[in-house]
Amino acid sequence: MKKIVFPAPFKHEHIIRNVNDLYNEKLSMGQRAADRVAQIVGSWKFIIIQTLILAVWAMLNVTAWVYHWDPYPFILMNLFLSLQAAYTAPALMMSQNRLSEKDRIDAHNDYQLNIKAEHEVRTILEHLEAQDEALKKILETIAPQEKEGENTPSV
C-alpha cells in the first residue's frame, strides 16, 4: 500500500489592524480641524442655530427695537455669510479629500484580506483533496478484505 501523505499544516498568521485607528493616528491638526468643521456644519443643530441667529438678526434690524447696526438689505449679514462660506467650503473639501484617501486605503486593505482569504481557501481545498485520496486508499485496502469476507457465512 502506498503511503498516505498530507500537506503540511497551514500556519495562520492573522494580524488584525483597524485601518481607521491607524489612519486617525497620522492626522495633522489641520486635517482634524477640517473634519470637525465638516462634522459641525453638516449637522441639523448647526442649520437650526444659524437659521435662528439670522432670523433674530433680520427681525432686530427691521423692527428697530434695537439700534440698526445692519439695515435692510443686511449687507453686514451677507458679508458674514460670505466669509463663513469662503472658509467653510475649503475645509469641507479638505475633509472630503481626506475621506477619499481613507476609502482608497480601506479598499486596498480589503484587497489584501481577500488575497489572504483566497490563499487560505486554496490550502483548505488541498487538505480536503489529500483527505479524499487517503479515504480512497483506505477503502481500496478494506474493499478486498470485505470481498473475501463475503464468501464466509455470517454468524
Buried (B, 14 or more C-beta within 10 A) or exposed (E): EEEEEEEEEEEEEEEEEEEEEEBEEEBEEEBEBBBEBBEEBEEEEEEEEEEEEBEEBBEBBEEEEEEEEBEEEBEEBEEBEEEEEEEBEEBBEBBEEBEEEBEEBEEEBEEEEEEBEEEEEEBEEBBEEBEEBEEEBEEEEEEEEEEEEEEEEEE
